Amino acid sequence: MNPDKKLAFGLMRLPQTDPSDPTSIDDAQVCAMVDRFLGAGFTYFDTAAPYHGGASEEAFRRCVVERHPRDAYTVTDKLSLWMVERPEDLRPFFDAQLERLGVDYVDYYLLHAMDAARLERAEELGAFDVLAQLKADGLVRHVGFSFHDTADVLERILERHPEMEYVQLQLNYADWEDAEVQSRACHEVCERHSKPVLVMEPVKGGQLANLPPDLEERLRAMGPERSVASWAIRFAASQPQVAMVLSGMSDEAQAADNLATMRDFQPLTAEEQVELLDIAEEIRSRASIPCTACRYCVDGCPQKIRIPDYFKLVNRVAMFGEGSLPKARRDYAAQAQSAGKASDCVHCLQCEEHCPQHLPITELLEQVAEVLE
């Protein structure tokens, strides 16, 4: 891993020929992006079996492996535990990934999206032992895990499995002090355990590339020549434990902007970091619903409405502006497929009786329906 080339090409949000079909990857555009990326001296690619409806790994083979020598790139793939059922499924799962990738070995292999429940599941399946054996067999060069949980859970994993070499974290300036994501606290755990950090979601799914106009103006004042997204990339890359910053590049313009930011990387100054964290605090202050996501309201809901999840989506729109509304509506529609919609509320008021914040939940659900349905 080149310490001077911290930008990674994430293959999770590739350009598509059909926006409604995630498997319709635009190979021509991806190949152009790959060539530009490698030509600038960057080498790190990140994929996983579930990405693009299962098509991401094969796109990597077509656009990278079949067109460039093996020593020109490194590839990270992941063991997605929800896609296996028994211990004996783990090795065939990996072998199928190797075949789709078209390589003889994987440079970095991560347990995918670990949290408290998946830690227990991974140990039950013997996944940590499988990773160790793959490394011993030379099929994997380095092992680690990607992570979505609180800092205390991360501490638990690293205490129980110090053999893990890398941790992939959601890290960006908006989530640095976020009570749920805990980017800073998780980064500090990695520092204590001397584990290099691979950053995912540095631009928070694109939200930090499209800020409300007044906040964008504050960034422009610091550096008129820099894109809004570049500040988020630089924030992530400037943190001391960070070894690599993944960007899920969706088109050639994004790739060009990322390369312009990271080709001659300049860490944030202390003053710039303070300003970004102040902007993050301003973003958080704009949340319209003070929900703590305790989920007491969910138990007993006769309509099985995912109340805190829907409030979170409305808060996202309030914090990041109208530009975030289309994605919030898509996420809402996806969540409502397996749960009640906000407009399904029957005003039984059980949720309000259980809410520690004493929120007027039934009224707020009407607001959710107005915004997201």
N, C-alpha and C positions, 0 to 999 in steps of 0.2 A: 504494500500500500504506500503510494508515494505521498509523503507529508506535504509536498508542495502542490499537489493536485487533488484537492479535497472535494471536487465535484463528481457526483455519481449520477449515472443515467438510469432513472427508474422506469421500468417497463410496465407501469400500472395504468397510465392514462395516455396511451399512444393515440395518434391520429387514426380516425376510422373513415372508411368510404361510405358507411351507412351509420349515421349517428344512433340509430335505434338498435344496432347489432354490434355488441362489443367484440365479437370475433372477426369483424370485417376490418382488420388492421390494414392500413394504407402502407404497404411495403415500400413503395417508391419514396414516399416522404420519410418513412423511418430510416431507410437506407441513406438518404441524404443527410439526415440528422446524425446518424451513426458515423458516417465518414467525416463530418465536420467535427464531431466530438473527439474521435480518435486522432484526427489531424491536428487538433490543438494540444495533444499530449495527454489527454485523459483516457482512463482505461477501465473504470469500474462500472459494471452493469448489475442491476438488481431486478430479479423477477421472482415469481412464485406460481405454483400450479393453479390457484384460483383466478389469477389476474386475467382480465379480458375473456371471461367465460371459458378459461382453460386454453386460450390461444396464445398467451404471452410467451411461453417458453419456446414454442415452435417458431414464433416470429423472431426471437433472438437467434435461433439456429439459421433461419433464412437470411436475416439482415446482417448478422455479425459472423457467426461461425463459418458459414459457407463462403464468406467473402473476405475474411481476414485471417492471418496466421494466429495460432493459439497463443503465442507469446505477446500478441498485441493487445490483449484484453484480459480482465478478470471478471468472473461471474459469481454472483451470490444467488442462491436459491434457498427454499425454505421447506421444512417439514410441517405441513398444515395438519395438525392432529385431528381436526374435525373431519378430515377426509379419510381417516383410517379407523378400523373398528377393533382389531386384535393385534397383539404383539407381532405375530407372523406377517402382518400386512406392511410393516414399516420398511423392510428392505426392498420388497417389490415396488413400493411407492417410490423409493429413491431410484431404483433401477429404471423405472419408467421415465422419471425426470431426466436422467442422463440421456436416455434415448431421444426424448423430445428436444433436449438442448443440443444434442449432437456432439457432446464432448466426452472425454475419457475420465475427467475429474472435475469437481467443483471447487473453486477457490475458497468460498465461504459458504457454510451451510448452517442455517439458523432454525431453531424451533420457532414456529410462527405464532405471533400474537399471544405471547405468554401472559397469564394473569394468575391469580391465586388458584382458581379451579383447574386451569390447564397445567399448573405445576404438579398438582396431584395426579392428573391424568397422564402426564408425561412420565412420571415415576412409575405409575401403575403399568404402563405399556412398555417400560424399559427403554424409552426414547433416548435418554442420556447415554445409556450403554451402547445403543445403536450408533449414535454420533461418534462415540469414542472408537468403536470398531471401524467405522467408515474412515476415520482419520488414520487409524493404525494401518488400514489396508491401502492407504494412499489415494482413496477415492475422494477424499475431502481434505483440503489443506488446513482450514481453520474452522472452529465451531463456535456457536454463540446462540443468541436468541433475540427476537424482537419482542417488545414489551408494551403492554397497555394496562397499567394498574398503578397503585400508589407506591410511594417510596418504601414503605415498610415491607411490602410484598417483594419488591426488587431486592431489598436487603436479605430477605429470607432465601430467595433463589440463589443469590451469590454466596451466601454462607453455606448452603447445602451443596452447591455445585461450583466450587472455585475453578474447576477445569474449563468453564466457559470463558472464551477469550474475548468476545465482543458482545456489546449490548446495543441493540438498535432502539432508539427512543424517539417519541414524538417530542420535538423540541423547536420552539419558536418564541419570539418575544411576546406574543399574545398569551401563550400558555406558560410562560416562565414562572409566574406567580399564581397561576390558576389552581384553585383548590382541588379540582378534580384531576387534571392532567399532571400537575406537579412536576413540570419540566425541570425547574431549578433543583428541587429536592432529589429527583432521580439522578440528575447529573452529579450531584454531590455524593450520592451513594457510589456511583461509578468511580469518582475520584478516590474515595476512601479505599475501594477495592482495586484500584489501578487498572480498570477495564476501559479500553478505548470505546468511544461512543460513535455509533453510526446514526446519523440524524435522518428521521423521516418526517414528513409534513412540515418542512421548514417555512413554507408559505401558507400553512394551515389550509390545505386543499384549495389554494388559489385565493382565499379570502384576504390575505395580506398583500395581494397584488391589486386589489380593488377596494381601497378604503373610502370612507366618506370624504367628500371634497375638502372639508376643512383640515382633516388629518393628512390627506395627501399633500396639501399645501405646506404643512409643517415639514414633511420630508423633502419637498422640492426646495424649501428654504435652506436646508442643510446641504443639498447637493443637486442643483438643477439638472446636471448631466446624467444623474443616476435614475434608473427606473424605480418605481415603487416596490416591485418585487425584490430588487437587488438588495434593499436594506434588510429584508428578512433572511435572505441567503447569507449575507455577511454577518448578521447577528449569530446565526447558528454556527457558521464556520469559525467565528472568533472565540467561542468558548473553549477553555483550556483542554478539556478531555476529548474534544471532538476530532475524530480522524477522517470522517467522510460525511458529506451532506448530499442526501439523495434528492433529486428533483424529478418528479414525474412529468416528463416533457411531452406536451400535447401537440406541438407544432414547431415548425422551423424558427419562428420568431422567438418562442420561449427558449429554444436551444441557443440561439444566437445571443440573447440577453444574458442567459446563465454563463455562457462562455466569456462574454465580455466582462462579467463581474468577477469570475474566478480564474481567468487566464493569468492575470497579474494581481492576485488577491491582496487586498489591503484590509487588515483587521480594523474593526471599529475602534475609534478613540473612546476614551472614558466618557467624554461629553456626548458623543453620539449614542453610546449605550444608554446613558441616563435618559436622553430624549426619547429613545425607542420604548423604554420601559414606562416612561410617563405617558406616551401615546397608548401603550397597552392598558394602563390604568384608566385612561379616558374611555377606551373601548369598553372595558368591563363596566364602567359607571353607567353606560347607556343601556344596559340590560333592563328590560321593562318589567320583568316578572322576577321577584326575589325568591325564586324556588331553590332550595338546597339539595334537591334530588334525593331526599331520604326515602322516597317511594312508599311511605306509609299510606298515601292516598290510593295506591294501586290495588292493594289487598282488599278484596271485597267489592271492587267496582263491578256492578252487574253487567256493564257493557265492555269490560276489559280494555278500557281506554288507557293508553300509555301516557299518562298525564305529564310526568316530568320530562319525558322525551319530546313531547310536543311543545312544552314551554321552552325547552332548550332551543328548538328550531325558531320559535318566535323571537327569542332573545338574540339569536344569531342575526336575524334580519334587523333588529333594532340596533345592534352593535356595529354591524358592518355595512348597513345601508341597503338600498333597493337592489344593488347589483348581486346580492346574495340570495334574493328572493326565488329565482328559478330553481336553484339547487335545493333550497329549503323545501320548496313544494314537491320536488322529485323525491327527496328523502322522506317527506311526510307520506306521500302516496305509497312508497315502499313499506314503511312501517305500518301503515293502516291496513295493508293486505292481511296481516296476521293479528290484528287487534281492532278495537272499536275506533271509529273516527271521533273527532271532537264533537261534531254535530249529533252524534249518537247519545250524548248525555241525556239522562232522564231526570236530572235534578233531584236525585234521592238524598243528596247532601252527605252521604257517608264519608266522602273524601274530605269535606270541610271539617267534619268532626275529628278526623285523625290528623289534620295538618298542624304541625308544631308552629308554623309561621302564621297560622290563622288567615290564609289567603282565601279570597272569594273565588274558589276554583271554578264553580259553575259559570260565573260571569267571565272568567278568564278563558274558559274553553270556548265560549262564544266568540271571543277575540281570536283565538286560534283558528276557528272555522272561517272567520272572515278573512284572515290573512292567508291561510294555507290551502283552503279548499276552493 
